Amino acid sequence: MSLIQIPKSQCSENCLPGYRKAPGSEIHSCCYDCVLCSEGEISNMTDSENCIKCAHNEWPNEKKDLCVPKMEEFLSYNDAVAIAFTSISILFCLLTVTVSGIFVSYKNTPIVKANNWSLSLILLVSIMMSFLCVFLFFGRPLDITCILRQTVFGVAFSLAVSSVLAKTIMIFVAFKAIKPGSVWRKCLGIKLSGSVVLLGSSVQVIIIIFWLSISPPFQELDMHSYQGKIIIQCNEGSVIAFYCVLGYLGLLAAVSFIIAFLARTLPDSFNEAKYITFSMLVFCSVWIAMIPAYLSTKGKNMVAVEIFAILASSAGLLGCIFIPKCYIIIFRPENNSKTQLFCSRNNNL
């Protein structure tokens, strides 16, 4: 006796989880198509009529039959990029400490005195602060770290560039005061360099205080830029204030570059105008190139771009201004004498 097969009352196969039923024929109601659930939706049962939208912090798995937590993205300490930046930062911090030690040990020598010992020390401390501030950019962003990132960065760099500007002005004034009866001699008697550093960094501090009072940086969860990811990042709060901080740094660097460029023909033995000119050129080039790259990236790539700019510009200041001096102090001690300095000056005049 043969078995009788009961016919199915449908003309389509069952829709598996991850799909929903969609009408396939206007004549036969039993006919339908299986349609894959849309992005951000799942179906967890067979022949589902509708798909279910996942929560804002969840995303469908590959089969679209289960909502799973979205991946969180930020520049963690375990990332390869973070490890590389950490190593570079530590290396340059040790190099800055070494340079500081050399300048302290040889502070009574002519080459250190000619380059303003106190300003050099302030500049070295601010450069070290710049290298250390990159550690605030690693790890999961919080409101407090978002505030500290830009605050420490802005103050450290304004102090560094103000010190460079003070060095440049002192070079210009010192050579103007050489002529007998020059009115510039009066400027050498006052604390001109300290006033320039104090004024230059104070303006930046005022800008930052105004920024923090009206719209400070805060933690932001970006759930829409990438599918299946939550980008944890810092929102700058007031974008205008953020660019005011960068713009003011650019103004200080530009003024220092112009003055140093004008003083570049002065005797190299007594000033570092040529080195300052090159260092400011490197500094400005790095930050001008950084802005479009910063605006065109998101998430941890944006953070990596800013860290690179901080490290590159700080290394430029350290390398261009201090390494040539350390080379002479350590490897050419015969050039670190008053006789050599005066001879070189007479040859350049």
Secondary structure in CASP SS format (residue, H / E / C, confidence):
PFRMAT SS
TARGET T0000
AUTHOR 0000-0000-0000
METHOD secondary structure of the structure
MODEL  1
M C 1.00
S C 1.00
L C 1.00
I C 1.00
Q C 1.00
I C 1.00
P C 1.00
K C 1.00
S C 1.00
Q C 1.00
C C 1.00
S C 1.00
E C 1.00
N C 1.00
C C 1.00
L C 1.00
P C 1.00
G C 1.00
Y E 1.00
R E 1.00
K E 1.00
A E 1.00
P E 1.00
G C 1.00
S C 1.00
E C 1.00
I C 1.00
H C 1.00
S C 1.00
C C 1.00
C C 1.00
Y E 1.00
D E 1.00
C E 1.00
V E 1.00
L E 1.00
C C 1.00
S C 1.00
E C 1.00
G C 1.00
E E 1.00
I E 1.00
S C 1.00
N C 1.00
M C 1.00
T C 1.00
D C 1.00
S C 1.00
E C 1.00
N C 1.00
C C 1.00
I E 1.00
K E 1.00
C C 1.00
A C 1.00
H C 1.00
N C 1.00
E E 1.00
W E 1.00
P E 1.00
N C 1.00
E C 1.00
K C 1.00
K C 1.00
D C 1.00
L C 1.00
C E 1.00
V E 1.00
P E 1.00
K C 1.00
M E 1.00
E E 1.00
E E 1.00
F C 1.00
L C 1.00
S C 1.00
Y C 1.00
N C 1.00
D C 1.00
A H 1.00
V H 1.00
A H 1.00
I H 1.00
A H 1.00
F H 1.00
T H 1.00
S H 1.00
I H 1.00
S H 1.00
I H 1.00
L H 1.00
F H 1.00
C H 1.00
L H 1.00
L H 1.00
T H 1.00
V H 1.00
T H 1.00
V H 1.00
S H 1.00
G H 1.00
I H 1.00
F H 1.00
V H 1.00
S H 1.00
Y C 1.00
K C 1.00
N C 1.00
T C 1.00
P H 1.00
I H 1.00
V H 1.00
K H 1.00
A H 1.00
N C 1.00
N C 1.00
W H 1.00
S H 1.00
L H 1.00
S H 1.00
L H 1.00
I H 1.00
L H 1.00
L H 1.00
V H 1.00
S H 1.00
I H 1.00
M H 1.00
M H 1.00
S H 1.00
F H 1.00
L H 1.00
C H 1.00
V H 1.00
F H 1.00
L H 1.00
F H 1.00
F C 1.00
G C 1.00
R C 1.00
P C 1.00
L C 1.00
D H 1.00
I H 1.00
T H 1.00
C H 1.00
I H 1.00
L H 1.00
R H 1.00
Q H 1.00
T H 1.00
V H 1.00
F H 1.00
G H 1.00
V H 1.00
A H 1.00
F H 1.00
S H 1.00
L H 1.00
A H 1.00
V H 1.00
S H 1.00
S H 1.00
V H 1.00
L H 1.00
A H 1.00
K H 1.00
T H 1.00
I H 1.00
M H 1.00
I H 1.00
F H 1.00
V H 1.00
A H 1.00
F H 1.00
K H 1.00
A C 1.00
I C 1.00
K C 1.00
P C 1.00
G C 1.00
S C 1.00
V C 1.00
W C 1.00
R H 1.00
K H 1.00
C H 1.00
L H 1.00
G C 1.00
I C 1.00
K C 1.00
L H 1.00
S H 1.00
G H 1.00
S H 1.00
V H 1.00
V H 1.00
L H 1.00
L H 1.00
G H 1.00
S H 1.00
S H 1.00
V H 1.00
Q H 1.00
V H 1.00
I H 1.00
I H 1.00
I H 1.00
I H 1.00
F H 1.00
W H 1.00
L H 1.00
S H 1.00
I H 1.00
S C 1.00
P C 1.00
P C 1.00
F E 1.00
Q E 1.00
E E 1.00
L E 1.00
D E 1.00
M C 1.00
H C 1.00
S C 1.00
Y C 1.00
Q C 1.00
G C 1.00
K E 1.00
I E 1.00
I E 1.00
I E 1.00
Q E 1.00
C E 1.00
N E 1.00
E C 1.00
G C 1.00
S C 1.00
V H 1.00
I H 1.00
A H 1.00
F H 1.00
Y H 1.00
C H 1.00
V H 1.00
L H 1.00
G H 1.00
Y H 1.00
L H 1.00
G H 1.00
L H 1.00
L H 1.00
A H 1.00
A H 1.00
V H 1.00
S H 1.00
F H 1.00
I H 1.00
I H 1.00
A H 1.00
F H 1.00
L H 1.00
A C 1.00
R C 1.00
T C 1.00
L C 1.00
P C 1.00
D C 1.00
S C 1.00
F C 1.00
N C 1.00
E C 1.00
A H 1.00
K H 1.00
Y H 1.00
I H 1.00
T H 1.00
F H 1.00
S H 1.00
M H 1.00
L H 1.00
V H 1.00
F H 1.00
C H 1.00
S H 1.00
V H 1.00
W H 1.00
I H 1.00
A H 1.00
M H 1.00
I H 1.00
P H 1.00
A H 1.00
Y H 1.00
L H 1.00
S C 1.00
T C 1.00
K C 1.00
G H 1.00
K H 1.00
N H 1.00
M H 1.00
V H 1.00
A H 1.00
V H 1.00
E H 1.00
I H 1.00
F H 1.00
A H 1.00
I H 1.00
L H 1.00
A H 1.00
S H 1.00
S H 1.00
A H 1.00
G H 1.00
L H 1.00
L H 1.00
G H 1.00
C H 1.00
I H 1.00
F C 1.00
I H 1.00
P H 1.00
K H 1.00
C H 1.00
Y H 1.00
I H 1.00
I H 1.00
I H 1.00
F H 1.00
R C 1.00
P H 1.00
E H 1.00
N H 1.00
N C 1.00
S C 1.00
K H 1.00
T H 1.00
Q H 1.00
L H 1.00
F H 1.00
C H 1.00
S H 1.00
R H 1.00
N H 1.00
N H 1.00
N H 1.00
L C 1.00
END
